[in-house]
């Protein structure tokens, strides 16, 4: 299971839409590593003139699981992007980058999300992720 959903929020979802803030709070509580990583990258991007901020530190297996669940879900990933005001790009089990919104049409985003970048980011220790 990806998220630990409070009973009250689940009941609300069963009867209609839920507020995105409540969903993001559930993501924060359920996937704390993924949430903190996106928060950190967002803050680094805000404080930098660079085109993106990325993570190059391999997480533990439990952290990796959280990150994979967050990046694989359109709802979770999209909510984190809107909450933090970034566009996320994901290469593998740890390499997440936060770009400024609209960067999808830029050269840095194209390079980061290219097949070449994906291949160059592979190392033997991360092949199982």
C-alpha angles and dihedrals in degrees: 000000000000101000137034098221118198112236093241092054092047090051090050091050090051089059100041145304123343129215113264090228090062090049092050089049089054090049090049092051096041101040104028096162093052092045093048092047093053090045091051094047091047091052092047090051091050090053096046138071088215120113093239145003119222143182119237099168115104112233129219117271092261092049091046089054091053092049093048091050092049096047094043095055116079090202095051096041093045093048091050090049092052093042094052097031096238141115111235126214123190129199105171144324094321112008105099122157131196116214130182113263111273093030090115089090094050133096097244092055092046091051094047094049096042124116088242092058091047091053094046091051093060117106128172094248092059101046092102095059 
